[in-house]
């Protein structure tokens, strides 16, 4: 738009621009979860706030509550996404139940390690009974056909071991990346295998096989 005005007998012309209204971007629930996963993997759980998530999506924080009633429910959806993206166990033909169970436990570990603070997110959602993806599912499937009470106890115990071990692994990894001193007892693949063998040995003894 052209604007004109007379200043001391001289005509001055200038342009003005009509303000363009920013319309809020419509995001699907899955878009919000994807953005949350990006922030989680880049900055960690402590920095995954509703305000930061809204800024990443270029919306007001209030817009997020259209999809999630609170941050706890958002984290439950993030935990579901982490679990659902994990590798599926491909058991070799004729494999024993304990061999398949070990494969399932390692697959769960890999799933949690795939995202920064993945173990803490999944552990929190599981502890509060939130989300729809059960991190024990693969462990229970590996024990299919055994006594139900044994399956339940074994899957619960192993899940807690995996969650705790991976949380320690990720804590050490992040501490090392920030230059913090990490002493002895750093957890990793070797200590995971050793601990898992103790769990499986106890299960074999319980079943006497």
N, C-alpha and C positions, 0 to 999 in steps of 0.2 A: 504494500500500500504506500502511495506517495503522499507526503505531507509537505505543505508549503507555508511559509510565513515571511512577512516583510520585516527586515531588520535594517534600519537606517536607509531605507529606500532600496535595499538589495533583497531580491527574492532568494530565500534559502529553501532548498529542497532536500528532504532526507527520506529514507525508507524505514518503515517499521514492519515487523513480522508478527503476524497473529500467533499468539501462544497456542501451541498444539497440546491438547489434552492427552496425558498419558493414560491409556486405558490399561487396567490390570490384566496381566497375562493369565490366561486360564491354564492351570496345570492339573493334570490327573494325579490321583493318589500315587500311582507308580512313579511319576516324575518326582514327587516329593521324596519318596524312598530312595530313588537313584541319587538325588542330590545329597541326601543325608549320608548315603554310603560313601560318596566322594569326599565329603567333609570329614567323615570318620577316618577314612583311610589316609587322608592327607594331614590332618591336624590332631586326630585322636578324640576320644570320647569327651574329654573335659571341654573341648571347644565346639562340640556339636550342640549348639544352643538354637532355640527357635528363632532368635533374632538373626543369628548368622545364616541359618538356613533360609530365612525369608529374604535376606540380602542376596544370597546366591541365586535365588529364583526371581529376584526383582519384584517382590510383592511385599505387602505389609504383613507383619507377623500375625495379625488377626486372620489373614486369609488361610493360614495353615490349619486353623481350627475347623475349617470346613471339612477337612479330611481326618483330622486327629483331635480328639477331645483334650489331650494334654501330651506332654513330652513322653510320659511313660508309655502311652499307647503308640506313639511314634517309634520309640525304641523297640517295642514289641514287633512292629512291622519290619524294622531293620533286622532284628534277630531272625525273623522268619526268612527274610531274603538271604541272609548269610547261610542259614541251614539248608535252604532249598537249592542253593548254588553249589553245594558240596559234591564231591565225587561219589558216584555210586559204586558199591562193591561188586566186582565181577569175580565171583568165586570159581576156581577151577573145578572141573568135573571130578566128583568123588572126594572133594575136600572134606575133612572132618569139621565138626562144629566149632572146635577150638581154633582151628586155622581160619575159618571164616570170621569168627569173633574177633580175632587179632586184626584181620584186614579191616573190619568195620571200625574198630577203635582207632586205627591209624588214619582211616578216611575221615573220621570225625576230627581228629587232631589237625589234619590238613585243611579241613573246612574252616576251623576256627583261626588258623594261622593265616588264612587268605586275606583277612582284613585286620587292620590295626585295631587293637583292643577288641577283637572279635569275641574272645572268650568271655570278657567281662560283660559285653552286651548280651550274649546268649545266656550267660549264667544269671544275670539280673532278670531277664524276661522269664526264664524257667523258674526261678525262685518265687516269683510272684504269680506264677500260673498264667502268664499272658502269652499271646501269640497262638498261632495254629500249627506251626511246624514243631514237631516233637524231636529234639536232638537225640532221644533214645531210640528212635525208630529203627535205625540201622543195626544197633546192638541187639535189640529184641528180635529182629528178623533173623539174625545170625544164629539165635538160640531157638528158633522155631521147632516145636516138637518136644521140647524138654518140659519139665514140670513148671506150670505157670508161676508158682511162687518163687522158684529158683530163677526163672527168667527175669521176673520183676526185680528181685534183689540184685542179681548180677548186673542188669542194665543200669539200675540206679547207682550202684557203687562205682561201676566203671565210668559212668557219665561224670560223677563228682571228681573222680581221679583225673579224667581228661581235662575237665574245665579248670581244675586247680593247677594242673601241670602247665597247661598252655598259658594261663594267666601269668604264672611265674616266668615262663619263657618270654612272653611279650614284654613283661616288666623289665627283664634284663636287657632285651633288645633295645628298648626305648631309652633305658638308662645309659647304655653304651653309646647310643647315637648322640646323646647330649653331652657326652664327655664325663658323665658321672662315674665314679669308681665302683667297679663291680668285683667283689671278692670271690672267694671259693663258693662252690655249690651252684654254679650256673647250670640251669636246666636246659636240656636239649634232647635230640633224638635218642641218644644212648641211654640217658636216665629214664626216658619215656618207655623204651623197650624193656628195660629192667623192671620198672615198676609194674608195667602191664603184665609181665610174665608172672610176677607174684600174685596178681589178681587172678589170672587164668589158672595158675597152679592151685589156688584155693578153691576155685570153681571145680576143677577136675577132682579134687579131694572130696568136695561136697557130693559130687555125682558118682564118685568112686569109679572113674573111667580113665 
